Amino acid sequence: EHDGYESDKNRIMLMDMSTGEKRDLTAAWDYTVDAISWQPSGRGLFFLAYRDGVRPVFAIGLDGTISVVAQGEFDYDGLAPVSDAALVTMRHSMLRPNELYYAASDEEPRAISSVNDDIYAQLTMPTVERRMVPTTDGKEMLTWIVKPQNFDPTQKYPGLLYCQGGPQQAVSQFWSYRWNLALMAAHGYVVIAPNRRGLPGFGTEWNAQISGDYPGQNMRDYLSAVDHVKTEPWIDAAHIGATGASYGGFSVYWLAGNHDHRFACLIAHAGIFNMEAQYLETEEMWFANWDMGGGAWNAPADTKDFPDYGAYWNKSNPTAQRTFEMSPHRFVDKWDTPILITHGEYDYRILSSQGEMAFNAAKLRGIPAEMLIFPDENHWILKPQNAILWQRVFFRWLDRWLKGKPYTADTDNTDE
Protein backbone atom coordinates (compact mmCIF):
# COMPACT_ATOMS: atom_id res chain seq x y z
CA GLU A 1 0.00 0.00 0.00
CA HIS A 2 2.91 2.36 0.77
CA ASP A 3 5.51 2.43 -1.98
CA GLY A 4 9.03 2.05 -0.58
CA TYR A 5 7.97 0.74 2.84
CA GLU A 6 9.83 -2.56 3.25
CA SER A 7 7.75 -3.69 6.24
CA ASP A 8 4.32 -2.63 5.00
CA LYS A 9 1.34 -4.78 5.98
CA ASN A 10 1.06 -7.84 3.72
CA ARG A 11 -2.60 -8.25 2.78
CA ILE A 12 -4.54 -11.09 1.20
CA MET A 13 -6.11 -9.68 -1.95
CA LEU A 14 -8.83 -11.60 -3.81
CA MET A 15 -9.20 -10.77 -7.49
CA ASP A 16 -12.19 -11.60 -9.68
CA MET A 17 -10.50 -12.92 -12.82
CA SER A 18 -13.42 -11.94 -15.05
CA THR A 19 -13.70 -8.31 -13.91
CA GLY A 20 -10.28 -7.59 -12.42
CA GLU A 21 -11.93 -6.32 -9.23
CA LYS A 22 -9.73 -6.71 -6.14
CA ARG A 23 -10.88 -7.07 -2.55
CA ASP A 24 -8.76 -7.00 0.61
CA LEU A 25 -9.80 -9.96 2.75
CA THR A 26 -7.68 -8.72 5.67
CA ALA A 27 -8.77 -5.09 5.68
CA ALA A 28 -10.18 -5.40 9.20
CA TRP A 29 -7.24 -7.46 10.51
CA ASP A 30 -4.35 -5.48 12.03
CA TYR A 31 -1.50 -7.95 11.39
CA THR A 32 0.74 -8.72 8.44
CA VAL A 33 0.37 -11.98 6.50
CA ASP A 34 3.45 -14.16 6.12
CA ALA A 35 2.36 -16.95 3.71
CA ILE A 36 -0.83 -18.16 2.04
CA SER A 37 -2.17 -21.37 0.50
CA TRP A 38 -5.57 -22.16 -1.01
CA GLN A 39 -7.76 -24.77 0.63
CA PRO A 40 -8.50 -27.62 -1.83
CA SER A 41 -12.11 -26.51 -2.43
CA GLY A 42 -11.10 -22.93 -3.19
CA ARG A 43 -13.55 -21.66 -0.58
CA GLY A 44 -10.86 -20.24 1.68
CA LEU A 45 -7.16 -20.09 2.45
CA PHE A 46 -4.69 -21.01 5.14
CA PHE A 47 -2.12 -18.42 6.12
CA LEU A 48 0.67 -17.69 8.61
CA ALA A 49 1.08 -14.44 10.52
CA TYR A 50 2.94 -13.19 13.57
CA ARG A 51 0.61 -12.37 16.45
CA ASP A 52 1.49 -11.74 20.10
CA GLY A 53 5.04 -13.07 19.80
CA VAL A 54 4.30 -16.32 17.94
CA ARG A 55 3.33 -17.40 14.41
CA PRO A 56 0.12 -19.49 14.37
CA VAL A 57 -1.69 -21.06 11.41
CA PHE A 58 -4.91 -19.25 10.48
CA ALA A 59 -7.76 -19.93 8.07
CA ILE A 60 -9.69 -17.21 6.25
CA GLY A 61 -12.94 -17.48 4.32
CA LEU A 62 -13.74 -15.53 1.19
CA ASP A 63 -15.92 -13.30 3.36
CA GLY A 64 -12.87 -12.34 5.46
CA THR A 65 -13.77 -14.47 8.49
CA ILE A 66 -10.54 -15.55 10.26
CA SER A 67 -10.09 -18.52 12.59
CA VAL A 68 -7.11 -20.17 14.28
CA VAL A 69 -6.06 -23.63 13.09
CA ALA A 70 -2.95 -24.16 15.25
CA GLN A 71 -1.27 -21.98 17.86
CA GLY A 72 0.71 -22.12 21.13
CA GLU A 73 4.23 -21.04 22.10
CA PHE A 74 5.53 -22.04 18.66
CA ASP A 75 6.17 -20.68 15.19
CA TYR A 76 4.61 -22.63 12.34
CA ASP A 77 6.40 -22.73 9.03
CA GLY A 78 5.04 -23.86 5.65
CA LEU A 79 1.54 -24.80 4.45
CA ALA A 80 0.58 -28.05 2.67
CA PRO A 81 -3.25 -28.37 2.78
CA VAL A 82 -4.79 -31.86 2.78
CA SER A 83 -8.40 -30.71 3.22
CA ASP A 84 -10.35 -27.53 3.92
CA ALA A 85 -9.87 -28.15 7.65
CA ALA A 86 -6.41 -29.71 7.86
CA LEU A 87 -2.86 -29.32 6.60
CA VAL A 88 0.71 -30.51 7.03
CA THR A 89 3.07 -27.86 8.34
CA MET A 90 6.33 -27.53 10.26
CA ARG A 91 6.69 -26.30 13.82
CA HIS A 92 9.64 -24.93 15.76
CA SER A 93 10.36 -22.92 18.89
CA MET A 94 13.33 -21.31 20.63
CA LEU A 95 14.05 -24.75 22.09
CA ARG A 96 13.58 -27.10 19.10
CA PRO A 97 14.10 -26.96 15.33
CA ASN A 98 11.43 -27.87 12.79
CA GLU A 99 9.48 -31.11 12.82
CA LEU A 100 6.54 -31.97 10.58
CA TYR A 101 3.08 -31.63 12.11
CA TYR A 102 -0.48 -32.48 11.11
CA ALA A 103 -2.76 -29.61 12.12
CA ALA A 104 -6.55 -29.50 11.97
CA SER A 105 -8.98 -26.94 13.30
CA ASP A 106 -10.81 -29.47 15.49
CA GLU A 107 -7.84 -31.17 17.22
CA GLU A 108 -4.43 -30.58 18.77
CA PRO A 109 -1.54 -30.58 16.27
CA ARG A 110 0.35 -33.88 16.25
CA ALA A 111 3.92 -34.61 15.23
CA ILE A 112 4.43 -36.77 12.15
CA SER A 113 8.23 -36.64 12.24
CA SER A 114 10.75 -37.08 15.07
CA VAL A 115 14.08 -36.38 13.41
CA ASN A 116 15.60 -34.76 16.50
CA ASP A 117 14.11 -36.86 19.31
CA ASP A 118 17.22 -38.99 19.82
CA ILE A 119 19.37 -35.88 20.21
CA TYR A 120 16.98 -34.18 22.62
CA ALA A 121 16.76 -37.31 24.73
CA GLN A 122 20.39 -36.63 25.64
CA LEU A 123 19.93 -32.95 26.52
CA THR A 124 18.56 -30.84 29.32
CA MET A 125 17.25 -27.69 27.68
CA PRO A 126 16.87 -24.13 28.92
CA THR A 127 13.41 -22.74 29.68
CA VAL A 128 11.52 -19.88 28.03
CA GLU A 129 9.28 -17.49 29.96
CA ARG A 130 6.80 -15.02 28.48
CA ARG A 131 6.78 -11.75 30.42
CA MET A 132 5.05 -8.37 29.94
CA VAL A 133 7.30 -5.40 30.69
CA PRO A 134 6.02 -1.82 31.23
CA THR A 135 7.44 0.72 28.77
CA THR A 136 8.25 4.38 29.30
CA ASP A 137 5.16 5.49 27.35
CA GLY A 138 2.69 3.48 29.42
CA LYS A 139 2.39 0.40 27.22
CA GLU A 140 3.32 -3.24 27.84
CA MET A 141 5.93 -5.12 25.84
CA LEU A 142 6.23 -8.87 25.46
CA THR A 143 9.72 -9.93 26.48
CA TRP A 144 11.03 -13.48 26.27
CA ILE A 145 13.24 -14.54 29.18
CA VAL A 146 15.37 -17.58 28.34
CA LYS A 147 16.89 -19.19 31.43
CA PRO A 148 19.74 -21.71 31.59
CA GLN A 149 19.03 -25.42 32.02
CA ASN A 150 18.64 -26.50 35.66
CA PHE A 151 17.95 -22.88 36.56
CA ASP A 152 18.38 -22.20 40.29
CA PRO A 153 16.61 -19.01 41.48
CA THR A 154 18.87 -18.86 44.54
CA GLN A 155 21.91 -18.33 42.29
CA LYS A 156 22.93 -15.24 40.30
CA TYR A 157 23.35 -15.41 36.53
CA PRO A 158 24.90 -12.93 34.08
CA GLY A 159 22.40 -11.48 31.61
CA LEU A 160 22.42 -10.85 27.87
CA LEU A 161 20.14 -8.41 26.05
CA TYR A 162 19.27 -9.64 22.56
CA CYS A 163 18.68 -6.79 20.08
CA GLN A 164 16.71 -7.84 17.00
CA GLY A 165 17.62 -6.87 13.46
CA GLY A 166 15.37 -5.97 10.60
CA PRO A 167 14.59 -3.50 12.07
CA GLN A 168 11.10 -4.96 11.68
CA GLN A 169 11.60 -8.71 12.12
CA ALA A 170 9.70 -10.61 14.78
CA VAL A 171 11.20 -11.80 18.05
CA SER A 172 8.93 -14.82 18.01
CA GLN A 173 9.56 -18.45 18.87
CA PHE A 174 12.21 -18.49 16.17
CA TRP A 175 14.95 -21.08 15.76
CA SER A 176 18.35 -20.10 14.41
CA TYR A 177 21.58 -22.00 13.91
CA ARG A 178 23.62 -18.93 14.88
CA TRP A 179 21.49 -16.43 16.79
CA ASN A 180 20.19 -19.23 18.96
CA LEU A 181 18.85 -17.93 22.25
CA ALA A 182 18.69 -21.40 23.81
CA LEU A 183 22.38 -21.91 23.05
CA MET A 184 23.19 -18.56 24.65
CA ALA A 185 21.21 -19.55 27.76
CA ALA A 186 22.86 -22.98 27.80
CA HIS A 187 26.20 -21.21 28.28
CA GLY A 188 24.89 -19.87 31.59
CA TYR A 189 23.31 -16.57 30.55
CA VAL A 190 19.78 -15.32 31.16
CA VAL A 191 18.75 -13.97 27.75
CA ILE A 192 16.46 -10.94 27.61
CA ALA A 193 14.68 -10.73 24.24
CA PRO A 194 12.21 -7.81 24.01
CA ASN A 195 9.60 -7.33 21.30
CA ARG A 196 10.49 -3.66 21.24
CA ARG A 197 8.78 -1.02 19.11
CA GLY A 198 9.02 -1.74 15.39
CA LEU A 199 8.34 -5.50 15.47
CA PRO A 200 5.41 -7.28 13.78
CA GLY A 201 2.76 -9.18 15.69
CA PHE A 202 1.40 -6.35 17.82
CA GLY A 203 -0.51 -4.32 15.26
CA THR A 204 0.54 -2.08 12.40
CA GLU A 205 1.02 1.00 14.60
CA TRP A 206 3.53 -0.81 16.84
CA ASN A 207 5.26 -2.19 13.74
CA ALA A 208 5.53 1.15 11.92
CA GLN A 209 6.52 3.33 14.89
CA ILE A 210 10.25 2.78 14.42
CA SER A 211 10.42 4.42 10.98
CA GLY A 212 12.03 7.81 11.49
CA ASP A 213 12.71 7.00 15.15
CA TYR A 214 15.73 4.68 15.13
CA PRO A 215 17.31 6.21 18.26
CA GLY A 216 14.00 6.74 20.03
CA GLN A 217 11.26 4.70 21.69
CA ASN A 218 12.64 1.29 20.71
CA MET A 219 15.90 2.10 22.50
CA ARG A 220 13.95 3.09 25.59
CA ASP A 221 12.10 -0.22 25.25
CA TYR A 222 15.40 -2.10 25.40
CA LEU A 223 16.46 -0.27 28.54
CA SER A 224 13.03 -0.85 30.11
CA ALA A 225 13.43 -4.60 29.59
CA VAL A 226 16.91 -4.62 31.12
CA ASP A 227 15.87 -2.49 34.08
CA HIS A 228 12.86 -4.73 34.69
CA VAL A 229 14.89 -7.94 34.73
CA LYS A 230 17.65 -6.35 36.84
CA THR A 231 15.23 -6.26 39.77
CA GLU A 232 15.19 -10.07 39.91
CA PRO A 233 17.35 -11.58 42.66
CA TRP A 234 18.79 -14.16 40.24
CA ILE A 235 20.35 -11.59 37.88
CA ASP A 236 23.92 -10.39 38.35
CA ALA A 237 23.12 -6.76 37.55
CA ALA A 238 26.81 -5.84 37.28
CA HIS A 239 27.36 -8.38 34.49
CA ILE A 240 24.84 -7.85 31.69
CA GLY A 241 25.87 -7.77 28.04
CA ALA A 242 24.11 -6.65 24.85
CA THR A 243 24.32 -8.21 21.40
CA GLY A 244 22.65 -7.96 18.01
CA ALA A 245 23.09 -7.99 14.24
CA SER A 246 22.19 -5.55 11.46
CA TYR A 247 19.73 -3.14 13.10
CA GLY A 248 20.58 -5.07 16.26
CA GLY A 249 24.20 -4.11 15.62
CA PHE A 250 23.12 -0.49 15.20
CA SER A 251 21.29 -0.86 18.52
CA VAL A 252 24.47 -2.08 20.23
CA TYR A 253 26.52 0.82 18.79
CA TRP A 254 23.86 3.31 19.89
CA LEU A 255 23.53 1.79 23.36
CA ALA A 256 27.33 1.88 23.69
CA GLY A 257 27.08 5.64 24.10
CA ASN A 258 23.72 5.78 25.88
CA HIS A 259 23.44 2.89 28.35
CA ASP A 260 24.41 4.67 31.59
CA HIS A 261 26.60 1.79 32.81
CA ARG A 262 23.94 -0.91 32.36
CA PHE A 263 26.19 -3.15 30.26
CA ALA A 264 29.52 -4.80 31.02
CA CYS A 265 30.29 -5.85 27.42
CA LEU A 266 28.88 -5.52 23.91
CA ILE A 267 28.85 -7.55 20.68
CA ALA A 268 27.79 -6.01 17.34
CA HIS A 269 27.51 -7.90 14.06
CA ALA A 270 27.00 -6.13 10.71
CA GLY A 271 25.69 -3.01 12.43
CA ILE A 272 25.22 0.59 11.30
CA PHE A 273 27.74 2.85 13.06
CA ASN A 274 27.70 6.03 10.95
CA MET A 275 24.23 6.74 9.56
CA GLU A 276 25.42 9.40 7.14
CA ALA A 277 27.88 7.00 5.54
CA GLN A 278 25.26 4.21 5.61
CA TYR A 279 22.81 6.38 3.69
CA LEU A 280 25.24 6.63 0.76
CA GLU A 281 26.94 3.21 1.04
CA THR A 282 24.03 0.75 1.16
CA GLU A 283 22.64 -0.99 -1.90
CA GLU A 284 19.21 -0.57 -0.26
CA MET A 285 19.05 3.22 -0.36
CA TRP A 286 15.26 3.12 -0.78
CA PHE A 287 15.17 1.33 2.60
CA ALA A 288 17.40 3.90 4.29
CA ASN A 289 15.51 6.78 2.70
CA TRP A 290 12.19 5.56 4.10
CA ASP A 291 13.39 4.61 7.59
CA MET A 292 15.67 7.57 8.21
CA GLY A 293 12.93 10.09 7.60
CA GLY A 294 12.06 10.21 3.89
CA GLY A 295 9.06 7.88 3.86
CA ALA A 296 5.72 8.82 2.38
CA TRP A 297 4.41 8.95 5.95
CA ASN A 298 6.63 11.98 6.50
CA ALA A 299 7.05 13.64 3.10
CA PRO A 300 4.98 16.68 2.11
CA ALA A 301 2.77 16.10 -0.91
CA ASP A 302 4.97 18.18 -3.21
CA THR A 303 8.09 16.14 -2.32
CA LYS A 304 6.65 12.61 -2.26
CA ASP A 305 8.52 11.67 -5.45
CA PHE A 306 11.77 13.42 -4.53
CA PRO A 307 14.32 10.60 -3.99
CA ASP A 308 16.53 12.27 -1.37
CA TYR A 309 13.91 13.66 1.00
CA GLY A 310 15.34 11.52 3.82
CA ALA A 311 18.97 12.50 3.19
CA TYR A 312 21.12 14.05 5.91
CA TRP A 313 21.67 17.14 3.80
CA ASN A 314 17.93 17.88 3.56
CA LYS A 315 17.70 20.60 6.19
CA SER A 316 13.96 21.02 5.58
CA ASN A 317 13.23 17.52 6.93
CA PRO A 318 13.19 17.64 10.75
CA THR A 319 12.68 13.86 11.08
CA ALA A 320 15.77 13.08 9.02
CA GLN A 321 17.79 15.77 10.78
CA ARG A 322 16.87 14.36 14.21
CA THR A 323 17.70 10.82 13.07
CA PHE A 324 21.15 11.65 11.70
CA GLU A 325 21.97 13.86 14.70
CA MET A 326 21.46 10.78 16.89
CA SER A 327 23.74 8.47 14.85
CA PRO A 328 25.79 6.09 17.04
CA HIS A 329 29.09 7.58 15.89
CA ARG A 330 28.16 10.90 17.50
CA PHE A 331 28.25 9.32 20.97
CA VAL A 332 31.71 7.71 20.83
CA ASP A 333 32.93 10.20 23.42
CA LYS A 334 30.71 8.33 25.92
CA TRP A 335 31.92 4.82 24.99
CA ASP A 336 33.40 3.01 27.97
CA THR A 337 32.44 -0.66 27.47
CA PRO A 338 34.45 -3.56 25.93
CA ILE A 339 33.10 -4.34 22.47
CA LEU A 340 33.45 -7.20 19.98
CA ILE A 341 32.68 -6.36 16.33
CA THR A 342 32.09 -8.89 13.53
CA HIS A 343 31.29 -8.29 9.88
CA GLY A 344 31.43 -9.84 6.40
CA GLU A 345 33.28 -8.14 3.56
CA TYR A 346 30.65 -9.23 1.00
CA ASP A 347 28.00 -7.31 2.93
CA TYR A 348 26.57 -4.64 0.63
CA ARG A 349 23.54 -3.91 2.80
CA ILE A 350 25.72 -2.60 5.64
CA LEU A 351 29.32 -2.39 4.47
CA SER A 352 32.12 -3.82 6.60
CA SER A 353 33.55 -0.29 6.75
CA GLN A 354 30.85 0.43 9.33
CA GLY A 355 32.30 -2.19 11.66
CA GLU A 356 35.86 -1.11 10.91
CA MET A 357 35.04 2.49 11.82
CA ALA A 358 33.45 1.38 15.09
CA PHE A 359 36.46 -0.82 15.93
CA ASN A 360 38.92 2.00 15.27
CA ALA A 361 36.79 4.39 17.34
CA ALA A 362 36.84 1.98 20.28
CA LYS A 363 40.61 1.47 20.00
CA LEU A 364 41.22 5.23 19.79
CA ARG A 365 39.13 5.62 22.93
CA GLY A 366 41.31 3.05 24.69
CA ILE A 367 38.41 0.63 25.10
CA PRO A 368 39.07 -3.14 24.97
CA ALA A 369 37.92 -4.18 21.50
CA GLU A 370 38.20 -7.11 19.13
CA MET A 371 37.20 -7.37 15.48
CA LEU A 372 36.50 -10.47 13.41
CA ILE A 373 36.13 -9.86 9.67
CA PHE A 374 35.00 -12.63 7.31
CA PRO A 375 36.35 -11.98 3.78
CA ASP A 376 33.97 -14.57 2.26
CA GLU A 377 30.66 -13.76 3.99
CA ASN A 378 27.88 -11.26 3.37
CA HIS A 379 25.28 -9.86 5.77
CA TRP A 380 25.01 -13.31 7.36
CA ILE A 381 27.69 -15.80 8.38
CA LEU A 382 26.57 -18.84 6.38
CA LYS A 383 29.55 -21.17 5.89
CA PRO A 384 29.66 -23.88 8.59
CA GLN A 385 33.31 -23.45 9.56
CA ASN A 386 32.90 -19.68 9.71
CA ALA A 387 29.85 -20.11 11.91
CA ILE A 388 31.84 -22.30 14.31
CA LEU A 389 34.56 -19.62 14.51
CA TRP A 390 31.91 -16.96 15.08
CA GLN A 391 30.36 -18.95 17.95
CA ARG A 392 33.75 -19.55 19.56
CA VAL A 393 34.71 -15.88 19.45
CA PHE A 394 31.20 -14.82 20.58
CA PHE A 395 31.15 -16.93 23.75
CA ARG A 396 34.81 -16.34 24.51
CA TRP A 397 34.10 -12.58 24.61
CA LEU A 398 31.03 -12.97 26.82
CA ASP A 399 32.79 -15.36 29.18
CA ARG A 400 35.72 -12.98 29.53
CA TRP A 401 33.71 -9.90 30.51
CA LEU A 402 30.59 -11.38 32.11
CA LYS A 403 32.08 -14.40 33.90
CA GLY A 404 35.69 -13.30 34.40
CA LYS A 405 37.09 -16.36 32.63
CA PRO A 406 40.75 -16.36 31.55
CA TYR A 407 41.05 -15.03 28.01
CA THR A 408 43.31 -16.63 25.41
CA ALA A 409 43.18 -15.25 21.89
CA ASP A 410 43.53 -17.72 19.04
CA THR A 411 47.03 -17.86 17.58
CA ASP A 412 46.37 -20.27 14.73
CA ASN A 413 43.74 -18.34 12.76
CA THR A 414 44.95 -15.46 10.61
CA ASP A 415 41.39 -14.29 9.88
CA GLU A 416 40.89 -13.19 13.48
N, C-alpha and C positions, 0 to 999 in steps of 0.2 A: 504493500500500500504506500510506503514511503521510500521513494527512490534513493538509493545510497545507504539505507539503514541496514547494516549487516545482520542485526538481531531483531528485525521486524517480526511481528506476529505471523507465523505460518497458519494459513487458513485453509479449510477444506472447501473448495469451490466446485459446485455442480453445474455442468453446462449441458443445456439442451442441444443435442447435435443437429436438430432440424432447424432451430431458430437462432442458435448462437447465444441465447440468453444464459447469463451466469448468475448463480445464487450462492451466497456465503452460508454454508450450513453451520458455521461456528461463530456467527456474528454476535450471539449473546453469550459466548463462552470466553472467559478472560485469560486463556492460556494459549501457548503456542504449540502447534501440532508437530510431532517429530517424524512420523511415518504413517502411511495409510495402506490399506489393502481391501479390495472389494470382498464382501461376503459372496458365496457361490451363487445365490439367487439374484444378486444385484439389487437387493432391497435395502442395503445398508453397507456400512464399512466398519472395519476394525481400525483403530489407530493407537499410537503411543503418544504420550505427552507428559512432560514434567509437571507434577503438582504436589505441593507441600513436601518437597525434598526427596521425592521418589518418582519413578516413572511406571505407572500402571498401564494396563491394557484397557482401552475403552471401546465401546461400540456406539455408532451413531446412525440413526435412521435418516431417511431422505427428508423427513420433516424437521431435522435438527435435534431430535431427542437423543440425549447422551446417557449411557449407562456404563457402569464399571464391570469389566469381565474378570480381571485379576489385579490384585493390589497387595499391599503389605510393605514391610521394610525391605523392598527389593527394587531393582530396575529390571524391567523386561526389555527384550531386545530381539527384534525380528517378528514377522507376522506370516504364518502359513495357514490360512483358513482351511478347515476340513468340513465345516457346516456353517450355517448362519449363527450358530450359538457356541461354536467351539473352534479352537485353532491350536497349532503347535507353535511354540515360541521358545525363546531362551530366557533364562533368569540368572542374574548375578547380584551380588551385594558387595559391601566393603570387605566382607570376610571370605567370600567364595567366588571363583570365576564361573563362567557360563556353564549351565547344564540345560539340556532340552526338557521342556515341560509341556504337558497337555493342559490347556486351560479352557474351561467352559463356564458360562455365566451362572449355572445352577449348582456348581460344586467347587471344592477347593482344588487349586492347581496341583497336579501330581507329576513327579519326576519320571521321565522316560529314558534318561541316561544317568550314568553314575561314574563318569570318567575319572573323577578326582576323589572318589570315596576312599580308596586305599591309601592315598596320601594323607587325607584329613584324619584318618583313623590313627595316624601316628603323631598328630599335632594337637597341642592345646592352643586355641586361638584367643586373640584379644576379644574385648567386648565393645559394643557400640551403643551409646546412649543418645537419645533424642532429647534436646533441652531447648527451652525458649528463653532467650536472653533479652532484657530490656535495652532499647537503643536510646541515644541521646535526644531523639525527636519524638519520644513517647510511643514508639511501636515495639513489636516483639519480633525477634529474629531467630529462626531455627538454626541451632548450632549443634553439629555432631561432636560428641566427645568420645574418642576412641581410647580405651584404657588397655594397658598391657595385660597379657595372660596372667592368671593367678593374682589378679589385682588385690592388694591388701590396703584397705583404707586407713590403716594405722601407720603406714609408711608414707614417705614423701617422694614424689616422682618429678623429674624435670618435665617441662612442658614444651610443646612445639605448635606454634600457630601456622596453619596451612592457609596460604593466600591463593585463591583460585585465579586462573588465567581467563582469557576470552576477549574482553572482560566479562562477557555475558554467557558463560557456560555454567551449567548446573553443578552444585556440590550436592549430588544425590547419592544414592547407594552405588556409586561407580566402582569399577574394578580396573586397576591399572597395573601393568607390569613394571612400572618405574615409579610413578607417583602413587605408591600403594600405602594407604594410611594404616592398614593393619600391620604391614611390615615395619613401618615407623614405630608403631606402638609396641610391636614385638621386641624392639630393641630397648624397651624400657622407658618410652616417652608417652606422656598423655598428649594426644593430638587434639587440637582445638580447630574445628573446621566450620567456620561460620558461613551461612547463606546470606552474605552481606548484600547491600543494595546493588542492583545491576544484574542479579541472577534470575533465570527463568524459574517458573513454578509457583510464583507468589503474586501473579497478576501482571498485566502489561505495564502498569505505572511503576511498580517495584523494579521491573526489568529495565525500563527505559531511563530511570532516574540518573543513572551513572553518566549518560552522554552529556558532555560539557561539564562534568563535575568529578573528573578523575581524582583530584586531591581532596575531595569533600566528604560527603556523608558516608560513603563506603569505607573510608579510612577510619572515621569515627566508629563505624560498626565493628571493625577489626579490634580497635582498642576496647570497645565495650565488652566484646567476647572475652578478651584476655583479662580485663579487670574483674569480670564476673567469675571466671574460673579461679583466679588468684585468691579468692576468698575461701576456697575449699582447703581443709586442713591437709589434704593429701598432695597438694601442689607445692613444689619448691619454687616459691615466687622469685627467688634470686637467680633461678636458672631456667629461663624460658627463652626459646629461640623462635625465629620466624623464617619461613621458607616459601618459595613460590616460583612459577615460571611464566614467562610472557607478561601479561598484565600482572600476574602474581609476582614476577620479578620487578616490574615497575613498583608494585606495592612495597616490596622489601626495600628498594632504593629510597622510596619516599619515607617509609617508616624509619629508615636509618637516621634521618635528620629530624624526626618528629615523634619519637617514641617515649621521650622523657624517662629514660633508664628502665623501660619495661623489659627489654630484651638483652640477653647475655651474648648471643651470637646470631648471625644472619647468613642465609644462603639464597642467592638469586641466580636463576637460570633464564637466559635469553630475555632479559628484562630491558625496559626502556629507562635510560638514565637521563638523557638530554632530549627533551621533547621537541626543541627547535630542530635539532639534527634529525630526529626521528621523522618529523614531518616531511623532510626533503629526501631522506634516505630510503624509506620503505617502498616496496613495490605495491603496497596497498594504500596509496595516498587517499583514495576515496574513503577508506575506512578512517584514517587519521583525520581527514577533513570533517567528517560527520561528528566523530566523537570528541574532537578537541574544540568544537564550537561552531562548525560551519554547516551543521545539519539543517534540513528544511524546517525542523522544529524551532530553529533559532533565527533563520535568515529572513530579513524583510522581503516582501513580495518582489521588489524590483531587483533583488540580488540573488534570487533563488537559483538561477542558472549560472551564477558567477563561480568558477571553480575554486578560487582561493579565498572564499569568504572566511574559512576557519584558519587561515594562515596567521603566523605570529606577527607578521608585519601589517596586518589589517587592524589599524588602530581604532576603527569605527565599530569593532566587534568586541564588546565588553566581556562576553563569555570566553572567547578565545584568549583575550588578553589575560584574564584571571587564570585560565588554565596554564598558559605558558609561564606566567609569573610564579606558579607553584611547582614548576618542574623539579624533580628530585635533585638535579645537579646544582640548584640554587641553595640547597641546604647542607652542602658538604662541610661547611664551617662548623656544623653541629654534629658531624659524624664522630662517634667515639666507641663503636662496637665492632668486634672482629667479624669479617665478612668473607665468605667463599663465593666466587663468581664462576659460573660455567656458561659456555656458549658454543655454538657450532658455526664454522666459517662459511657453510653453504646456506646460512640463514639470511634470506632476503626480505623477510617480514620485519624482523628487528635485527639489524646488522651486528656482527660480533664487535664492531667498533664501539657499540654502546657498552658492552661489558668491559672492553679494554679501557675505555675512559673511566668507568667506575673503579676498576682495579687501580689504575694510576692515581686517581683521586685519593683512594684509601691509603695507598703507600705514601703519597706526598703528605698526608695528614698524620703519618706515623702509626696508622692503625694496623693491627695484624690482619693480613689479607692473603688469600690464595686464589689463583686463577687456573682453571682447567679449560683449555680450548680444544675442540675436536675439529680437525681440518677436513673431515669427511662426513660431517653431519649437518643437518639443516636446523629447522626450528625445534625439532625433536631429536632425541638420541635414540636411534632405531637399531643400530647394529648390536648384536648380542654381547660381543666382547666389550664394546664401548659402554654398554649399559652396566655391565659388571664393574668396570672401572668407575663409572659415575656413582654407583651405589657405594663402593668402597670409600671413595673420597668424601661422599656425602655424610656417611655415618662416622667416619674418622673425625671430621670437623665437628659434628655435634658432640661426639663423645669427649673430644678435647675440651670444649668450652662449657658444656652443660653437665658433664660427669667428672671432669678433672682427670681423664685418663692420660697416660703418657702418650706423647705424640711423636710418631716416627714417619717422616715423609718418605715416599717411595724413592728409591735410587736407581731402579731398573726400568723406568718408563720415561722416555724422553718427551712424551706428549704432555707431561704434567708439569 
